[in-house]
């Protein structure tokens, strides 16, 4: 499938502004709510896609972990 690249945290509270931070969201009192594998042309497209998900818009955080072909 691939090798995981560097993660990016994506937030878009109230669909007002997309915020990106490098690195994983390692410490949280919230459990992982799920995961999805998406296909995107590049990291920018993946960030755009996930920034519109309910979790990113509802003051949550979505992590994007790019899969790179070895």
QUIDAFEN-V599497 format. One record per pair of residues at least 12 apart in sequence whose C-alpha atoms are under 7 Angstrom apart, sorted by the first residue. I is the first residue (numbers start at 1). GAP is how many residues later the second one is. D is the distance in whole Angstrom. If there is no record, write none. Layout:
I_GAP_D + I_GAP_D
This chain:
2_65_5 + 2_66_5 + 2_67_5 + 2_68_6 + 3_64_5 + 3_65_5 + 3_66_6 + 3_67_6 + 4_61_6 + 4_62_6 + 4_63_5 + 4_64_6 + 5_60_6 + 5_61_5 + 5_62_6 + 5_63_6 + 6_17_7 + 6_59_6 + 6_60_7 + 7_15_6 + 7_16_5 + 7_17_6 + 7_56_6 + 7_57_5 + 7_58_4 + 7_59_7 + 8_12_7 + 8_13_6 + 8_14_5 + 8_15_5 + 8_16_6 + 8_55_6 + 8_56_5 + 8_57_7 + 9_12_5 + 9_13_6 + 9_14_7 + 9_15_6 + 9_16_7 + 9_52_6 + 9_53_6 + 9_54_5 + 9_55_6 + 10_37_7 + 10_41_6 + 10_46_7 + 10_51_6 + 10_52_5 + 10_53_6 + 11_40_6 + 11_45_5 + 11_46_7 + 11_48_7 + 11_49_6 + 11_50_5 + 11_51_7 + 12_39_6 + 12_44_5 + 12_45_5 + 13_43_7 + 13_44_5 + 13_45_6 + 13_46_5 + 14_43_5 + 14_44_6 + 15_42_5 + 18_33_6 + 24_39_7 + 43_23_7 + 50_12_7
